[in-house]
Amino acid sequence: MVMDALLSENDQDCENKDDLISGLPDVVLAQILSFLPSKVAARTSVLARRWKDVWRCVPDIELTCHPDQSASESMAFFATVNHVLSHRTTAQIRKFKLSFYSAGVTELYCIYCWIQHAIWRKVREIDLNVMDVRPFMLPPELFTCKTLVSLKLQSGLTFCVPSLIEFPSLKVLHVIGNVTEEMAERLFSCCPVLEELLIEGYKEDHVAVNLNIVAPVLKKLNIFLESHIGDQIVIDAPECKYICLQFTAKLVVKSLSSVIDAYICLGNCFGRPGGHKPDYSEYVYQLFREISQVQILTLSAITMFTIRFALHQNLSPFPNLIELSLNVEHCEDWQFLPVLLNNLPNLRSLNLQKNTLCDHERDYDWCSPESVPQCLLSTLMYVYFQGLNMREDELKMIEFLLKNGEVLKQLTVMPIHLALEDAEALANRLVMLPRASESCDVECCKDYCTSP
């Protein structure tokens, strides 16, 4: 009892003693608490009388129900959310973020009401993550919310989208989950000021889907789709600066001329001219022509495989490209490198990565360009090669780069799946290769090598 009395007296002293944080205005304290989950922010009410009602003014609501919670804990979560929403004093909700991993009919109805509450409070950002598998009707008011600036829907749910949609202020749209053509068409066509679009998902069936993405002021585009043969994606985004495209579909590019940073993963690893699957190389080359002003470019292994069968096509120059990253599965896919280098007059950094080790790879004879690419003579300063494993064709490729790289400063090689003694032999061999640049430093990193 003596200890309890001392603690009680100490608590009173702390409560009466001014501190810098408690002396701040409510609006500032509420802003600080907005960086915490809503459940944690509400707990600050027990700190002192000064903090009792501050959490009610927090403009952001962030609520998470973890998948390992019991039924009683889940019921407590819903009670907490209802308490938080019903005791708020601020008129506007700036951000409403909800993560819930299993929802029954009653829970889905509660979520429906919570979203409605946020809309009535003129919410600016909604981030909804409900991992379930049943259809879910979002409140119709959501799709005509004039204050909404950011909408992120991540779910296993099938979202039902109404016919009336109007997003006059929406700048950020993320759709992660089951993507339908009807849903996509309605959403994309009703966002006149959309600046960032992310589509990531799958389709329930194998019916061909056409996605028309027309966004006149879009700045950032990410598409990750489990698409199928017969699908078509049309992109018209003349102001877009960044793209990340990962899908297997016919691509029609109407405008992407402003792109400066691109990650491309297009094509099918089984598709080739004359085969049973379509050849996507023409769509890749069409995209190359449209993004010829890009400054940073990354090509996936599937893309490198796809364009290997179209080396006869003319490749447009990339006059502004300064950083290039290439990924391959097999050495044969390096055939495209000389073609690329001849069209990159200002390249400064080259990142090469081989993703796998295949003991049965066919020999590939590195074919040096007839003339030395301009970038090797004047601009290329850094080369990084990950996945080298003592193949003669790859060593010839490195030898060509060293022999002709007149301004090369650093060439770094990271061997993978090599014994330490083999890596040492590789390092010694690389050091002995002739170099056009006297200041070039050759380094062989052995972080992923195995002990003998």
N, C-alpha and C positions, 0 to 999 in steps of 0.2 A: 504493500500500500504506500510505503514511503517512496518507492521508486515511481509509482504511478503519479503521486503528487508532484514529484520533481519534474517528471516529463510534462505534466499538465502545466506547471508553472513555466517551464521552458518554452512550451508552445505559445503561451500567452505573451511571453517576452518577445518571441520571434514575430508574433502577429502585430504587436504594438510597435516594433522597431521598423522604421522605414528602410526600404531597399530600393536600389535604382530601377529594377524591373517593375516592381509593384507601383512605383510612382509614375509610370508611363500612362498615357491616355488609353481608354478602353479600345479605341480603334486600332492603336498600335499593338496592344496585347492580343487583340483578336487576330491581327495579321500574323503575329508570331505563332499563335496556336493553330493557324490554318496549315502550317507545315506538318502537323501531327494528324494521325488518324482521329476521326471524330470521337471514337470511344475513349481514346487517351486524353483528348482535349477536354472531354466532359469530366474526367476524373480530377482535373485541376481545381474543380470547385471546392474540394476539401482542403486545399492548401491553407486558405485563410479567408476571412470575410471579404477581403478585397477581391478575391478571385471567384467568389460564389457564382456570379452571373456572367462572367466574361465570355465563357464558352458559347453562350447563347448568341453572341454577336459574330461568331466566326463565319466568314463568307463562304468557306469551302466545307463540303461534307464528303468524307471518305470512309466507307464502311466495307469491311471484309469479313465474310463467314468462311472459315477454313474447311477444307473437305474432310478433315479427320474429326470434326466436332460431332458430339453425340446429339441425339434428338432433343434432349433438354437444353443443351448449349445452343442448338439452333433456335429453339423457341425463345431463349433468352436474348439471342441476337436480334430477332424480330421485335421483341419488346423494347430493346435498346434503341433500335432505329425509330420506332414510333415515338419514344420518349424524346429523342434528339430533335425530331422534326416538329413535334407538338410544342416544344418549349423554346423554340428559337424566337428571338426578338428582332433580328434584322429583317428588313423587308425583302432583300434580294439574296438569292443564292448565286454565287459566282461559279462554283464548280460542284457537280454532283457525281461522285465516283462510287460505284457499287460492284463488288466482286462476290459472287455466290455460286457454289459448285453443285448444288442439287436442289431442285425446287419442285414441290408438289403443286397441286392446283391452288391451294390456299396461299402458298408462298408466292406464286406467280401473280396472284391477284394483289397481294401486298406490294410487290415490286411495281406493278402497274400504277397503284395509287401513289407510291413514292415518286415515280417519274412525273405523274400529274402534279404533285405538290411542287416539285422543282420547277416545272413549267410555269405554274401560277406565280412563283416567286421570281420570274424573269431570269431563269438560269442562262448562263453564257456557255458553259461547257458540261457535256454529259459523257461519262465514260462508263459503259455498262458491260460487265463481263459475267454472264450467267451460263455456266456449262451444263447444258441439258440437251435433250434430243427431241423435244416436242415442239409443235408450232406455238408461237407466242405473238399475240397481238399487242403491239406497242400502242400507247395512247394516240389517237388521231391528232390531238393537239401538238404532239411532238413535231409532226411534219409540216406544221404551219407556224412554228415558234419563231418569231421575228428577232428575238434577242440571241438566239443560239449561234455561237461562233465556231464551236468545235463539237463534233459528234463522233464518238468511237463506240462501235458495236462489235463486241467479241463474244461469240457464243456458239454452242452447239445447237441452239434453238434455230428454228426456221422462222425468221421474222416475216410477219405479214405486213405488207406495205400498202397503205390506202391509195386511192386514185388521186386524191387532192394532196399535192406536195408543194410547199413554197418555203424556200430557205433563202431569204433575201440577204442574210448576214453571215451565212455559213462559209468559213474559210478552210476548215480542216474536217475531212471525212475519212474515217477508217472503218472498213467493213471486213471483219475476220470471221469466217465460218462458212455456212452454206450460202453460196452466191448463185442467185438465179438471174436469168436474163431480164425478166420483168422487173425485178427489184433494182437491178443495176441501171436499167434504162430510165426508170422513173427518178431515181436519186440523182444521177449524173446530169439529167436535163433540167433540174430545178435548183441548181446552185450557181447563180451568175457570177459570184465573187470567189469561187472555190480556188484556193491556193495550194492545198496539199491533199492528195488522194492516195489512200492505201487500200488495195483489194487483196485479200489473202484468203484462200479457201478451196473448196472442192465443190463438185456437183453431184447430185444424187443419182443421176442417170447418165446415159451415154448419148442423149439427144444433143445435136449440134446447137451451140449457143453463139450468138453474135453480140459482142459488147461494143457499143459506140461511145467512146469517151471524147466528148467535145467540151473543152474547158478553156475559154479564151484567156484567162488570167492565171492559169495553173502554174505553180512554180516547182512543185515536187510531185513525182509520180512513182508509186511502187505497186507492181502487180506480181503476185505469186499465186498461180492457179494450177490446179491439177486438171488441165484441159485435155481435150481429146481430138482425134482426127475429125476434121469438119468444122471445128470451132474457128471463129474469126474475130479478131480484135482490131478495131479501127481507132486510131489515136490522132486527135487534132488538138494540139496544145502548143501554140506558137510562142508562148512566153515561158515555157517550162525550162528550168535550169538543171534539174537533177532527175534522172530516171533509173529505176532498177526493175528490169523486166525478166521474169522467170516463168516461162510457160512453153507449151508445145501447141502452137496454133498458127493459123495464117495471120500474118500481120500486115495491116494496111496503114501506112504512115502518111497522113495528109500534111502535118506540120509538126516538126520538132527541131526547128532550125536554131533555137536558142540554147540548146543543151550544152552544158560545160562539164558535167560529171555523169558518167554512165556505167552501169553494170549490166551486162547483156548475157542472158542464159536462154537462148532460143534454139529450137531445133529438136531433133530426135536422134538419140545415139544409134538407132537402127535404121534411120532413113538415109537413102542414097539414091542417085539416079538409077532407074531401071529396077529398083527393089520393090518390095511389096508395100513399103510405107512411103509417104510423100517426102519430097526433097524440100527442105526449108531454107536452103542456102540463098535462094533468090530473095526471100524476105529479109534475111540478115544483110545482104548486100544493099537492098533498098533502104534499110535502116541506116547502114553506114553512110550512104549518100546524104541522108537527111540530117545526120548529126556530125557532119564533117568538120564543124567548128569546135568540137568537144576538146577539152583540155586534159581531162582525166578519164581513162577508159580501162575497164576490166572485162575480159572475155572468159567465160566459163569453159570447162572441158568439153561439154556438149556442143557449145558454139564452135569451138576449135575443130571438133570432129566433123560438124556439119559443113563448115566452109572448106574443109580439105578437098571436097569433091567439086568445088567450084573455083579452083585457082585460075581457070581460064578466063574468068570474068575480070573486067577492068575495075580496079579498086580506086575510089576517089581519094585524093590526098587529104591528110589531116594536118593542115598547116599550124594549128594552135596546140596540138597534142604535146604535152610535156611529161606525162606520167602514164605508162602502159603496164598492165598486169595481165599475164597470160597463164591459163591453167590447162594442162593436158592430162590425159590418161595414158597415152602411148607416144613413143618417140616419133612415130610417123606424123603426128599432128603438129610437129614443129615445122613442117613444110611451109606453113603460112607465115612464119616469122620473116624470112627474107622479103616476101611481098609487102608485108607491113612496114618493115624498116625503110624500104625504098619510098614509102609515102609519108614518112614522118620526119620532115626536115628539121624540126626543132625539139625532138625528143631529148629529155634530160635524165629520166629515170626509167629503167626497164626491170620489171619483176617477173621472173619465170618460176613456175611451180609445176612439178610433176606429182600427181596425187597418189599414184599407186606404183607398186613394183610387180612387174609381170615377168616371170621366168621364161615365158614362151613368146616373148615379143619378137617379131620379125626384125631383121637387121634393117636399119634405115641409114642411108648414105646422105649425110648432111651435104646440101648443095649450096655453096656460097653464091651470092648474087654476082652477076657479071661485072658490075661496078660497085664500088664501096658506097653504101648509103650516106647521104649528106650528114645525117645526125651523128654518125661515127666520126666524121671528120671535124665536126665543129661544136656539137652540143651535148652528146651523151656522156654523162659524168658518173652515173651510178648503175650498177647491174647487180641484181640479187637473184640467185638461183637456188631453189629449194627442191630436194629430191634427187640430186645427182647420185648415180650409183655405178660409176666406172665404165659406162658404156662408151665405146669409141665414137659413136655418132654425136653424143652430147659433148664429149671432150673436144671434138672438132669444131662444134658450134662455139664453145667458149674460146677456143684458140683463135677463131675468126674474129670474135669481138675484141680480144686483147690485141691481136696483131694490127687491127685497123682502128681501134678506138684512140684517136689522137689526143682527146681531152679527158679520157677516162681517169677518174680519181679513185674509185673504189669498186672492186669486183669481189662479192662475197658469195661463197658457195656453202650450202648446208647439205651434206650428204645424209641420207636416211637409209636405214636397214643395212648399214655397212659395219663390219667388224672394225674395231678401233685401229688395228694394224693396217687394214685396207684404207681407212680414212687417212692415216698417216702417209701411206704411199701416194694417195690422191693429192694430198697437200704438197708433197714434194714435187710431184709432176706438174702441178699448176704453177708453182714458183718458177719452174724452169721454162715455162712457155714464153715466147718473145712478146714484148709489149711495145706498142707505138708510143705510149705515154710513159715517160720516165717517172712521173709522180704517182703512177697508179699503184695502189696498195691491194694485193691479192690476199684474201683471208679465207681460210677453210674452217668453218665452225663444226665442231664434232659433238654437239650437245645431244644428238639423237643416235649416236653410234653405240654399238654394243661392245662389251668387253670380250676379249678373245677367250 
